[in-house]
Amino acid sequence: MLSTLATVLLLAPAVLSHGIIMNPPSRATGPGQTTACGQAIVSAIKSDNTSYVEQLTKLASTDSKFSAAACNLYLCKGLQYADNSANVQTWKAGDVVPVKIWLRIPHEGIANVSIVSTKQNKVVGDFLKVWTKGYAPGKSEADVPIEQREFSVTVPSGLETTCAMAGDCVLQWWWLGTAAKQTYESCVDFKIAASGASQGLEFKA
């Protein structure tokens, strides 16, 4: 335990960053991730829940409890559905979902919002939002255009079977700071209800 904490503290100066979905509620760490990923990664995320993937991969190499098979850091930073089942959103095709991002420290780059199949770690359907350049410029969140931090996406049709079960799909915000070479991922668990079904969890933007 002491060696794990020492490793986290040693690498802490690099854990400075940087972005996460605030609304709807995005995946957070918990005991499921501790089992899958090891304590070093969980401690780093608890210290900074906006941290980037490349930093976590460095920590993974120092922790004997890390399981590459169970902890895919390039899928929601290894955050587990089991720790987040209470926050599953229920949407229907055509629903307009407001999204709010906290960009704690900007790194100009590219970004997108998509629906990802967790079984395949693959984008399904078209991107819901795309920024091919100029995403998150400046030195503070106030420098970032509001439309890059607060926007809406429309739930597409055709995924009623693929995303019918909670845990099968996530809404993913993905951002690459091109100069910093740092990747950020934040995921929202959801399921798509059949047309006409009532919505489940609600949230306020």
Backbone as a ProteinNet text record, in pm:
[ID]
protein_1_A
[PRIMARY]
MLSTLATVLLLAPAVLSHGIIMNPPSRATGPGQTTACGQAIVSAIKSDNTSYVEQLTKLASTDSKFSAAACNLYLCKGLQYADNSANVQTWKAGDVVPVKIWLRIPHEGIANVSIVSTKQNKVVGDFLKVWTKGYAPGKSEADVPIEQREFSVTVPSGLETTCAMAGDCVLQWWWLGTAAKQTYESCVDFKIAASGASQGLEFKA
[TERTIARY]
82.3	0	85.9	189.8	277.7	346.6	388.9	455.9	360	232.9	132.7	112.8	98.1	80.4	203.5	320	443.2	449.5	406.1	406.6	312.6	192.5	96.2	151.3	212.3	268.1	384.5	464.5	577.6	532.8	421.1	373.4	271.7	237.4	132.4	154.9	278.5	294	242.9	239.7	188.4	37.4	-26.3	-170.8	-232.5	-240.9	-286.4	-419.8	-478.5	-575.7	-705	-807	-830	-973.7	-1054	-1190.2	-1276.5	-1408.6	-1501.9	-1644	-1733.8	-1876.1	-1932.6	-1997.1	-2061.1	-2209	-2276.3	-2416	-2435.4	-2501.9	-2557.1	-2446	-2480.2	-2375.7	-2286.6	-2156.1	-2062.6	-2002.6	-1940.6	-1883.2	-1780.1	-1786.1	-1689.9	-1625.6	-1520.8	-1451.1	-1524.6	-1482	-1544.6	-1474.3	-1530.5	-1464.3	-1445.8	-1536.9	-1521.1	-1396.1	-1367.2	-1245.6	-1121.1	-1129.6	-1015	-976.9	-1076.4	-1051.3	-993.5	-1046.9	-1004.2	-872.1	-852	-741.7	-630.5	-659.5	-558.8	-574.8	-513.5	-531.7	-462.4	-351.1	-278.8	-364.7	-433.1	-518.5	-637.6	-698.7	-813.9	-773.5	-658.8	-611.9	-588.2	-533.3	-508.4	-639	-739.2	-868	-939.7	-928.6	-988.4	-921.2	-791	-718.2	-758	-781.3	-817.9	-904	-1035.3	-1124	-1126.1	-1048.3	-1038.1	-907.2	-839.7	-707.2	-712.4	-596.4	-589.5	-536	-567.4	-544.3	-395.9	-312.5	-169.9	-105.1	-150.4	-98.1	-137.4	-260.3	-307.6	-235.8	-199.2	-125.6	12.3	72.7	200.5	182.5	75.5	49	20.4	-47.4	-81.6	43.8	149.4	272.5	341.5	299.2	361.9	281.9	163.8	72.1	49.2	89.5	75.1	-70.5	-160.3	-302.8	-375.5	-306.3	-369.5	-393.8	-516.5	-551.2	-590.1	-506.1	-534.5	-664	-695.7	-817.8	-943	-936.4	-1053.9	-1059.4	-943.6	-935.7	-885.6	-977.6	-941.8	-937.3	-818.7	-806.1	-851.5	-858.6	-907.7	-1056.8	-1125.8	-1271.4	-1313.3	-1349	-1395.9	-1291.4	-1163.4	-1052.4	-1056.2	-1113.8	-1120.6	-1229	-1307.9	-1418.4	-1523.5	-1579.6	-1661.1	-1811	-1888.5	-2034.3	-2083.3	-2022.3	-2066.3	-2065.8	-1978.6	-1970.7	-2068.2	-2138	-2218.3	-2359.6	-2404.6	-2536.1	-2651.1	-2627.4	-2732.6	-2755.8	-2666	-2676.7	-2714.3	-2769.7	-2807.4	-2920.5	-2901.6	-3004.1	-3089.6	-3217.1	-3305.6	-3352.6	-3316.2	-3350.9	-3427.9	-3490.7	-3556.2	-3491.8	-3501.4	-3453.9	-3524.8	-3446.6	-3501.9	-3493.3	-3467	-3451.2	-3331.5	-3347.5	-3238.7	-3179.6	-3050.9	-2984.2	-2885.6	-2908.5	-2809.8	-2686.9	-2570.8	-2443.4	-2362.3	-2305.3	-2219.7	-2083.9	-1978.7	-1840.9	-1767.9	-1690.5	-1598	-1460.6	-1410.1	-1276.1	-1185.8	-1127.7	-1051.7	-926.7	-855.1	-736.9	-742.9	-755.7	-766.4	-635	-648.3	-539.3	-601.4	-563.9	-630	-608.2	-716.2	-706.4	-832.4	-865.6	-982.9	-1070.2	-1199.7	-1290.6	-1412.2	-1481.2	-1608.9	-1693.9	-1821.2	-1916.3	-1980.5	-1986.9	-2038.4	-2104.1	-2168.1	-2217.4	-2123	-2077.7	-1978.6	-2037.8	-2021.3	-2054.5	-1945.1	-1981.1	-1880.3	-1827.8	-1906.9	-1861.9	-1750.4	-1759.5	-1662.3	-1563.9	-1591.7	-1516.7	-1508.2	-1623.9	-1632.7	-1749.3	-1724.4	-1831.9	-1938.6	-2064.1	-2175.1	-2254.5	-2283	-2351.4	-2257.3	-2315.5	-2238.4	-2199.8	-2094.9	-2060.6	-2176.6	-2202.8	-2310.4	-2261.3	-2134	-2066.8	-1923.8	-1869.5	-1730.4	-1666.3	-1546.5	-1462.6	-1330.8	-1307.3	-1188.3	-1064.8	-1082.9	-970.8	-1023.6	-931.5	-966.1	-1051.5	-1049.5	-1129.5	-1049.7	-1114.2	-1057.1	-929.3	-935.9	-818.6	-803.8	-688.2	-668.3	-599.5	-598.1	-526.5	-619.5	-745.6	-841.9	-976	-1065.7	-1196.1	-1270.4	-1250.5	-1318.7	-1278.9	-1161.6	-1116.5	-1186.4	-1247.3	-1306.9	-1447.1	-1480.2	-1615	-1722.6	-1827.7	-1932.8	-1994.2	-2001	-2061.8	-1975.9	-1851.1	-1767.4	-1781.6	-1845.6	-1862.1	-2006.3	-2100.7	-2242	-2312.4	-2368.5	-2432.1	-2532.8	-2604.5	-2700.8	-2670.2	-2704.3	-2694.4	-2830.5	-2858.7	-2985.1	-2961.3	-3037.9	-3024.8	-3068.7	-2981.1	-3015.6	-3109.8	-3176.7	-3259.3	-3171.7	-3222.5	-3150.8	-3065.7	-3060.3	-2977.4	-3061.9	-3190.5	-3280.8	-3244.4	-3186.7	-3145.1	-3004.1	-2911.7	-2772	-2757.5	-2838.4	-2824.8	-2947.4	-3013.5	-3135.3	-3105.4	-2988.5	-2953.8	-2852	-2875.9	-2779.7	-2644.8	-2539.9	-2405	-2353	-2443.3	-2401	-2346.6	-2389.9	-2347.2	-2319.2	-2233.6	-2211	-2213.2	-2254.6	-2233.3	-2094.5	-2006.5	-1866.1	-1827.7	-1766.9	-1699.7	-1550.8	-1490.9	-1349.8	-1278.4	-1160.9	-1086.8	-938.2	-870	-724.9	-661.9	-579.9	-498.3	-381.6	-383.6	-288.9	-145	-121.8	15.2	58.8	-31.7	1.1	7.7	-55.8	-63.7	-124.9	-239.2	-311.5	-456.2	-504.1	-636.6	-728.4	-846.4	-945.7	-1071.6	-1128.5	-1252.3	-1344.5	-1471.2	-1570.9	-1697.5	-1760.8	-1869.5	-1993.9	-2109.2	-2238.8	-2305.8	-2348.3	-2421.9	-2567.5	-2621	-2761	-2814.9	-2946.6	-3011.8	-3118.5	-3148.5	-3249.9	-3379.6	-3483.7	-3615.1	-3686.1	-3779.5	-3862.1	-3942.9	-3975.3	-4051.3	-4181.2	-4208.4	-4329.9	-4313.1	-4198.5	-4174.5	-4140.7	-4167.7	-4140.1	-3993.1	-3943.4	-3804.3	-3779.1	-3655	-3616.9	-3552.9	-3424.7	-3352.8	-3356.6	-3375.4	-3369.8	-3259.6	-3212	-3109.7	-3131.1	-3072.4	-3080	-2946.5	-2950.9	-2826.1	-2772.5
-120.3	0	125.5	126.5	242.6	265.4	156.1	171.4	226.1	185.1	237.3	386.1	428.4	570.2	650.1	593.2	662.8	683.2	582	593.7	703.5	707.1	810.9	949.3	963.5	1093.5	1132.4	1034.5	1060.5	1113.4	1058.3	1097.4	1209.9	1253.7	1354.6	1481.9	1534.9	1657.1	1645.8	1525.1	1508.8	1498.7	1472.9	1457.5	1593.9	1674.7	1812.1	1839.3	1738.8	1769.6	1692.2	1716.6	1838	1848.7	1734.9	1748.1	1627.3	1653.8	1546.4	1593.1	1498.3	1529.5	1548.7	1662.8	1689.7	1650.6	1676	1638.5	1586.5	1472.2	1381.7	1323.9	1257.1	1202.1	1104	1127.3	1040.8	937.5	836	727.9	780.2	723.8	754.6	624.4	637.2	518.4	453.3	331	256.8	124.1	37.3	-89.6	-180.4	-172.6	-253.3	-216	-86.8	-44.8	-80.3	-77.5	-118.3	-262.7	-349.3	-489.6	-505	-430.5	-445.5	-376.3	-259.4	-173	-157.8	-188	-169.4	-36.8	-28.1	88.2	213.7	200.8	319.5	403.4	336.9	408.8	470.5	394.9	447	566.8	559.9	672.7	796.6	776.6	889.8	954.3	871.8	926.2	995	939.1	1006	1140.5	1147.6	1272.8	1374.4	1326.1	1414.9	1335.6	1353.6	1276.3	1325.8	1429.1	1478.6	1435.6	1337.6	1297.9	1233.6	1219	1172.4	1029.5	963.8	820.6	786.1	861.9	828.9	827.1	915.5	914.1	785.8	742.3	621.1	497.3	496	379.9	368.9	482.3	478.3	418.4	458.1	403.3	253.8	210	68.6	-18.2	32.9	-45.8	-62.7	13.9	6.4	-77	-122	-185.7	-331.6	-422.4	-565.6	-608.7	-528.6	-562.8	-521.7	-450	-407.5	-528.5	-538.8	-646.1	-585.6	-604	-547.9	-603	-727.7	-789.5	-725.9	-690.4	-636.2	-484.3	-419.5	-273.5	-218.4	-180	-120	31.5	86.9	230.1	316	256.8	331.9	310.1	259.2	257.4	320.7	446.6	519.1	522.7	522.8	527.2	409.5	298.3	181.8	189.5	296.3	308.7	203.4	139.8	20.3	48.2	-21	-10.4	-50.9	-153.2	-202.9	-94.7	3.6	113.2	225.7	216.8	330.1	292.9	174.2	127.8	213.7	286.5	371.6	498.3	527.9	651.8	628.9	512.7	483.3	575.6	638.8	722.8	638.1	670.9	604.3	706.7	684.8	776.5	703.4	780.6	728.3	792.1	725.6	784.8	918	1019.2	1152.6	1243.3	1187	1272.1	1365.4	1488	1585.1	1590.5	1558.5	1545.3	1660.3	1746.4	1851.9	1792.4	1838.8	1789.5	1909.1	1893.3	1997.5	1937.9	2000.1	1955.1	2050.7	1994.6	2076.4	2062.5	2171.6	2176.4	2249.4	2172.7	2232.9	2304.1	2239.8	2301.5	2273.1	2376	2352.8	2303.7	2223.9	2186.9	2186.5	2279.2	2286.7	2157.6	2111.9	1986.7	1953.5	1824.8	1774.8	1700.4	1686.1	1620.4	1568.1	1476.5	1429.1	1372.7	1358.1	1290.3	1179.4	1060.1	946.2	846.9	747.6	633.2	516.9	455.8	348.5	219.2	111.6	-21.9	-66.5	-95.4	-134.5	-275.8	-359	-495.4	-494.6	-400	-392.7	-277.5	-185.2	-60.2	6.8	23.9	74.2	171.4	281.2	377.7	313.1	327	276.4	395	391.3	503.7	619.2	733.4	853.1	928.7	1008.6	1097.4	1193.9	1222.4	1314.8	1459	1476.4	1605.9	1581.5	1671.9	1659.6	1797.9	1806.8	1925.9	1878.7	1910.5	1862	1947.3	2061.5	2146	2251.4	2312.7	2428.6	2400.1	2275.1	2245.6	2278	2347.5	2381	2463.9	2580.7	2668.4	2749.7	2813.4	2906.4	2846.2	2923.9	2884.1	2854	2892.6	2864.3	2830.6	2774.9	2736	2853.8	2971.4	3090	3122.4	3074	3098.1	3006.7	2899.9	2800.4	2845	2847	2886.3	2806	2872.1	2808.4	2690.1	2697.5	2588.6	2462.1	2472.4	2353.6	2292.4	2365.8	2320.1	2284.1	2347.8	2322.4	2311.6	2194.8	2168.5	2056.3	2024.9	1915.3	1816.6	1690.7	1587.3	1519.1	1466.6	1397.3	1247.4	1172.8	1027	972	900.9	853.6	733.3	710.7	591	476.6	355.2	238.6	166.5	217.6	154	93.3	78.3	28.5	-112.6	-193.4	-328.6	-327.9	-259.7	-254.6	-196.7	-96.4	-24.2	-42.4	-155.1	-178.7	-208	-268.8	-309.9	-213	-173.7	-88.7	-158.5	-83.4	-138	-174.6	-186.4	-224.1	-106.4	14.3	133.4	247.4	337	462.1	578.3	692.6	818.4	864.9	879	911.4	1048.4	1128.9	1251.7	1219.5	1245	1211.3	1336.7	1362.7	1485.6	1454.2	1497.1	1482.1	1619.2	1651.6	1772.4	1743.3	1798.3	1754.7	1792.1	1909.8	1947.6	1874.8	1865	1798.9	1647.6	1596	1450.5	1380.9	1434.4	1380.2	1351.6	1232.4	1186.9	1185.4	1241	1245.8	1173.3	1095.9	1023.6	1037	1057.2	1059.9	996.2	909.7	826.1	836.8	830.7	827.4	695.1	621.4	496.9	527.1	455.9	477.2	351.2	349.2	249.4	320.2	265.6	324.5	247.1	317.7	257	251.7	159.3	152.6	280.3	318.6	441.2	438	548.2	556.8	518	454.6	416.1	539.8	534.9	650	655.6	776.9	794.9	757.9	715.9	680.9	798.4	784	888	1020.2	1126.3	1258.3	1335.8	1439.4	1521.9	1664.1	1755.3	1897	1942.3	2018.7	2070.6	2181.6
0	0	0	83.4	88.4	-43.7	-109.8	-238.5	-343.1	-337.7	-431.1	-411.3	-285.6	-258	-296.8	-275.3	-312.5	-462.9	-536.8	-683.1	-728.3	-671	-707.5	-676.3	-557.5	-520.5	-610.8	-650.1	-737.5	-871.9	-920.7	-1053	-1047	-928.4	-912.4	-993	-1007	-1084.6	-1227.4	-1283.2	-1419.2	-1421.9	-1305.2	-1300	-1272.1	-1375.8	-1358.9	-1426.4	-1488.3	-1589.5	-1572.7	-1648.2	-1723.9	-1775.6	-1791.3	-1839.3	-1806.8	-1789.1	-1754.5	-1785.1	-1816.1	-1827.8	-1687.2	-1665.2	-1536.9	-1538.5	-1648.6	-1668.2	-1809.2	-1825.3	-1725.3	-1636.8	-1526.6	-1439.3	-1514.7	-1510.7	-1582	-1487.4	-1546	-1465.9	-1366.1	-1246.5	-1141.1	-1094	-1015.9	-968.9	-851.9	-818.2	-710.1	-690.3	-607	-576.6	-697.9	-793.7	-914.3	-991.6	-996.9	-1066.3	-986.5	-855.2	-774.4	-805.6	-817.1	-849.2	-988.7	-1085.2	-1224.3	-1254.3	-1196	-1238.5	-1134.8	-1009.4	-906.1	-833.6	-717.2	-630.6	-683.3	-754.3	-801.4	-894.8	-987.2	-1081.9	-1010	-920.1	-846.4	-761	-696.6	-615	-700.5	-820.4	-909.3	-954.2	-985.9	-1030.1	-914.5	-793.8	-677.9	-653	-678.9	-661.8	-767.9	-890.5	-1001.4	-1099	-1091.5	-1177.9	-1322.3	-1351.8	-1489.2	-1556	-1498.2	-1546.5	-1684.4	-1746.9	-1885.6	-1892.8	-2004.1	-2016.9	-2011	-2078.8	-2085	-1946.4	-1858.4	-1721.8	-1650.2	-1672.1	-1605.4	-1656.3	-1784	-1835.5	-1769.7	-1735.9	-1665	-1526.3	-1459.4	-1326.7	-1333.3	-1440.1	-1454.3	-1453.7	-1513.9	-1523.7	-1389.5	-1288.6	-1156.3	-1056.7	-1096.2	-1002.1	-1040.1	-955.2	-983.5	-985	-930.8	-927.9	-1055.6	-1143.4	-1268.8	-1359	-1413.5	-1505.6	-1639.5	-1740.3	-1872	-1929.5	-1897.3	-1950.1	-1889.9	-1762.1	-1693.2	-1697.4	-1711.5	-1704.4	-1837.3	-1922	-2050.4	-2031.7	-2017.4	-1990.9	-2107.9	-2227.5	-2343	-2366	-2264.3	-2260.6	-2128.2	-2133.8	-2013.8	-1903.5	-1939.6	-1843	-1744.7	-1787.2	-1700	-1594.2	-1593.6	-1499	-1531.8	-1429.7	-1447.5	-1433.6	-1517.3	-1508.1	-1369.2	-1310.8	-1180.1	-1073.1	-1087.4	-989.7	-1020.7	-1132.8	-1179.9	-1221	-1182.9	-1227.8	-1174.2	-1065.8	-1009.1	-1090.8	-1184.1	-1261.9	-1408.1	-1438.5	-1577	-1621.3	-1736.5	-1796.3	-1890.5	-1901.7	-1996.8	-2098.4	-2222.9	-2330.7	-2439.3	-2526.2	-2645.4	-2767.4	-2882.1	-3006.7	-3028.1	-3061.2	-3082.5	-2961.7	-2843.1	-2725	-2742.4	-2697.8	-2698.9	-2558.7	-2549.6	-2420.5	-2400.8	-2302.8	-2273.9	-2206.7	-2248.6	-2196.1	-2144.3	-2027.4	-1970.6	-1938.6	-1990.4	-1972	-1878.5	-1787.3	-1708	-1769.3	-1828.1	-1887	-1788.2	-1699.1	-1589.6	-1637.9	-1729.3	-1790.2	-1940	-2025.1	-2169.5	-2230.8	-2334.5	-2424.9	-2564.3	-2648.7	-2779.4	-2857.6	-2920.9	-2995.3	-3070.6	-3072.1	-3142.5	-3043.1	-3075.5	-2982	-3056.5	-2992.1	-3045.3	-2932.7	-2962.7	-2874.7	-2956.3	-2898.6	-2973.5	-2879.6	-2938.7	-2863	-2889.2	-2782	-2791.7	-2736.6	-2812.8	-2764.1	-2668.2	-2543.5	-2445.9	-2471.1	-2537	-2567	-2670.8	-2764.9	-2873.9	-2858.8	-2765.1	-2753.9	-2891.3	-2951.2	-3087.5	-3098.1	-3170.9	-3195.3	-3282.2	-3240.5	-3320.4	-3374	-3502.9	-3565	-3592.6	-3621.5	-3653.9	-3526.8	-3537.3	-3427.2	-3402.8	-3276.9	-3241.7	-3239.7	-3213.3	-3219	-3263.3	-3344.1	-3388.7	-3392.6	-3336.7	-3351.9	-3413.2	-3537.9	-3607.5	-3579.9	-3516.9	-3476.2	-3379.8	-3307.7	-3225.3	-3103.6	-3054.8	-2935.7	-2809.6	-2717.5	-2586	-2595.1	-2660.8	-2666	-2537.5	-2523.1	-2413.5	-2293.2	-2184.4	-2063.4	-1946.1	-1957.1	-1850.4	-1913.3	-1833.2	-1887	-1947.2	-1891.9	-1943.1	-2086.8	-2130.3	-2267.7	-2368.8	-2320.9	-2410.1	-2449.9	-2579.3	-2622.4	-2549.8	-2509.7	-2431	-2504.5	-2638.7	-2714.6	-2715.5	-2670.7	-2654.6	-2515.2	-2425.6	-2287.7	-2253.5	-2320.8	-2296.4	-2430.8	-2457.9	-2586.8	-2569.5	-2675	-2671.6	-2783	-2759.6	-2862.8	-2873.2	-2990.5	-3014.6	-3018.8	-2942	-2939.5	-3074.9	-3144.5	-3279.2	-3275.7	-3385.9	-3400.3	-3451.6	-3440.5	-3491.8	-3390.5	-3266.3	-3163	-3052.1	-3077.4	-2974.1	-2928.4	-3016.2	-2978.1	-2921.2	-2990.2	-2946.5	-2806.6	-2775.6	-2648.6	-2559	-2573	-2494.4	-2348.3	-2322.6	-2186.2	-2126	-2002.9	-1931.7	-1925.9	-1954.5	-1954	-2090.9	-2188.7	-2324.1	-2404	-2369.5	-2442.9	-2346.1	-2388.8	-2315.6	-2413.7	-2363.6	-2434.9	-2396.7	-2494.8	-2465.8	-2521.4	-2435.4	-2478.2	-2483.7	-2596.4	-2620.4	-2667.9	-2610.9	-2642.7	-2645	-2748.1	-2759.8	-2767.8	-2668.4	-2676.9	-2769.7	-2889	-2992.2	-2959.6	-2901.8	-2865.5	-2738.3	-2641.9	-2515.6	-2530.6	-2637.1	-2659.1	-2537.1	-2495	-2381.1	-2422.5	-2386.4	-2425.5	-2303.7	-2321.3	-2214.8	-2260.4	-2170.7	-2198.8	-2078.4	-2105.6	-1999.6	-2054.7	-1974.8	-2025.1	-1937.4	-2002.8	-1935.8	-1969.3	-1867.5	-1889.9	-1921	-2019.7	-2057.7	-2123.3	-2139.5	-2222.6	-2304	-2420.3	-2507.6	-2491.3	-2451	-2434.8	-2569.8	-2580.1	-2700.6	-2712.9	-2833.7	-2857.5	-2778.6	-2707.8	-2630.7	-2485.7	-2450.5	-2311.4	-2229.8	-2101.9	-2016.1	-1982	-1960.7	-1924.8	-1779.9	-1751.9	-1616.3	-1547.5	-1514	-1441.7	-1515.5	-1443.8	-1501.2	-1432	-1495.7	-1435.7	-1480.4	-1409.3	-1443.4	-1496.4	-1604.9	-1663.2	-1575.9
[MASK]
+++++++++++++++++++++++++++++++++++++++++++++++++++++++++++++++++++++++++++++++++++++++++++++++++++++++++++++++++++++++++++++++++++++++++++++++++++++++++++++++++++++++++++++++++++++++++++++++++++++++++++++

